[in-house]
Amino acid sequence: MIESKPKMTFHVESVRVDSHSSISKCKNAKITLDTDILGNTDAFNPAELLLSALSACIIKGVERTVPILQFQLHSIEVIVDGVRQDVPPRMESIFYKIIVDSEESEQRLNLLHENIKKFGTVFNTIAPGTNLNGILVRRQN
């Protein structure tokens, strides 16, 4: 009999602070949330959190892939832009740009990008319901 690996689970708790913000806690971390209907420039709103989660997923995917591929990497930057549809309210499209500082070949950069798209939990959760597109480019010095 093949033993299955236990599924990963996640736990976040959020509490309303006031009419302007809330706090989400996870492990030893916390983040301020913009839950003000007029907006709060000192916190992430739900859509920005989603885009941040995608950014984090991409960077974590790189961190996971780099040792496996023995990929040489100096730095990575991810820029994400989303377009919201009003009716029904949802993210209509998301575009990302991954900027990698590396001397690896174009073929290896493409391989890194394919691994990000194939193995990212948040990436693969968002992709089926959103027009999700992006590029991976080499940093120009």
C-alpha positions as CSV (number, residue, x, y, z in Angstrom):
1,M,0.0,0.0,0.0
2,I,1.3,3.4,-0.9
3,E,1.2,5.9,2.0
4,S,-0.1,9.3,1.0
5,K,1.6,12.4,2.2
6,P,-0.5,14.4,4.6
7,K,-2.1,17.4,3.0
8,M,-0.8,20.9,3.9
9,T,-3.2,23.0,5.9
10,F,-3.3,26.7,6.6
11,H,-4.8,28.8,9.3
12,V,-5.4,32.5,9.4
13,E,-7.4,34.5,11.9
14,S,-8.7,38.0,11.2
15,V,-10.3,40.5,13.6
16,R,-11.9,43.9,12.9
17,V,-10.0,46.7,14.6
18,D,-12.4,49.5,13.6
19,S,-14.3,50.8,10.6
20,H,-11.0,51.4,8.8
21,S,-8.9,48.3,9.3
22,S,-8.7,44.7,10.4
23,I,-5.7,42.5,11.4
24,S,-5.0,39.0,10.1
25,K,-2.7,36.8,12.1
26,C,-0.9,33.7,11.0
27,K,1.9,31.9,12.9
28,N,4.0,34.8,14.5
29,A,3.0,37.3,11.7
30,K,0.3,39.8,11.3
31,I,-0.8,42.1,8.5
32,T,-3.1,45.1,8.5
33,L,-6.0,44.8,6.2
34,D,-7.9,47.7,4.4
35,T,-11.5,46.9,5.3
36,D,-12.7,50.5,5.1
37,I,-15.4,50.9,2.4
38,L,-13.7,54.2,1.5
39,G,-10.3,52.7,1.4
40,N,-7.3,52.8,3.7
41,T,-3.9,53.8,2.2
42,D,-2.0,52.3,5.2
43,A,-3.2,48.7,4.5
44,F,-3.6,46.1,1.8
45,N,-7.2,45.8,0.5
46,P,-8.5,42.3,-0.4
47,A,-7.6,42.6,-4.1
48,E,-4.0,43.8,-3.3
49,L,-3.7,40.9,-0.8
50,L,-4.6,38.5,-3.7
51,L,-2.0,40.1,-5.9
52,S,0.6,40.0,-3.1
53,A,-0.3,36.3,-2.5
54,L,0.5,35.6,-6.2
55,S,3.8,37.6,-5.9
56,A,4.8,35.6,-2.8
57,C,3.8,32.3,-4.6
58,I,6.0,33.2,-7.5
59,I,9.0,34.1,-5.4
60,K,8.5,31.0,-3.2
61,G,8.3,28.9,-6.4
62,V,11.7,30.3,-7.4
63,E,13.2,29.6,-4.0
64,R,11.9,26.0,-4.3
65,T,13.2,25.6,-7.8
66,V,16.6,27.2,-7.6
67,P,18.3,24.4,-5.7
68,I,16.6,21.6,-7.7
69,L,17.7,23.1,-11.0
70,Q,21.0,24.4,-9.6
71,F,20.0,27.8,-10.9
72,Q,22.2,30.7,-10.3
73,L,20.2,33.7,-9.1
74,H,21.2,37.1,-7.7
75,S,17.8,38.7,-7.2
76,I,14.2,38.5,-8.2
77,E,11.5,41.1,-8.4
78,V,7.8,40.5,-9.1
79,I,5.4,43.2,-10.3
80,V,1.7,42.3,-10.5
81,D,-1.2,44.4,-11.9
82,G,-4.9,43.4,-11.7
83,V,-8.0,44.6,-13.4
84,R,-11.3,44.3,-11.5
85,Q,-14.6,43.6,-13.2
86,D,-17.6,45.3,-11.6
87,V,-20.4,42.9,-12.4
88,P,-20.0,40.3,-11.1
89,P,-17.2,41.7,-9.0
90,R,-14.0,39.6,-9.6
91,M,-10.5,39.9,-10.9
92,E,-11.0,40.0,-14.7
93,S,-7.3,39.8,-15.5
94,I,-3.9,39.7,-13.8
95,F,-0.6,40.4,-15.5
96,Y,2.8,39.7,-13.8
97,K,6.4,40.5,-14.7
98,I,9.1,38.5,-13.0
99,I,12.5,40.3,-13.3
100,V,15.4,37.9,-12.6
101,D,19.1,39.0,-12.2
102,S,20.9,35.9,-13.5
103,E,23.5,34.9,-16.0
104,E,21.6,31.7,-16.8
105,S,20.6,31.0,-20.5
106,E,17.3,32.0,-22.0
107,Q,16.4,28.3,-22.1
108,R,17.0,28.0,-18.3
109,L,15.0,31.2,-17.6
110,N,12.1,29.7,-19.6
111,L,12.5,26.4,-17.6
112,L,12.3,28.5,-14.3
113,H,9.2,30.2,-15.5
114,E,7.5,26.9,-16.5
115,N,8.2,25.5,-13.0
116,I,6.7,28.6,-11.4
117,K,3.5,28.2,-13.5
118,K,3.3,24.4,-13.0
119,F,3.9,24.1,-9.2
120,G,2.6,27.3,-7.7
121,T,-0.4,26.7,-5.3
122,V,-1.8,30.3,-5.5
123,F,-0.8,30.6,-9.2
124,N,-2.8,27.4,-10.0
125,T,-5.8,28.5,-7.8
126,I,-6.1,31.9,-9.6
127,A,-5.3,30.7,-13.2
128,P,-8.6,28.8,-14.0
129,G,-10.9,31.8,-13.1
130,T,-8.8,34.7,-14.3
131,N,-7.0,35.8,-17.4
132,L,-3.6,35.3,-15.9
133,N,-0.6,36.1,-18.0
134,G,2.9,37.2,-17.4
135,I,6.5,37.2,-18.5
136,L,9.9,36.4,-17.0
137,V,12.7,38.7,-18.1
138,R,16.3,39.2,-17.3
139,R,17.2,42.3,-15.3
140,Q,19.0,44.9,-17.5
141,N,21.9,46.4,-15.7
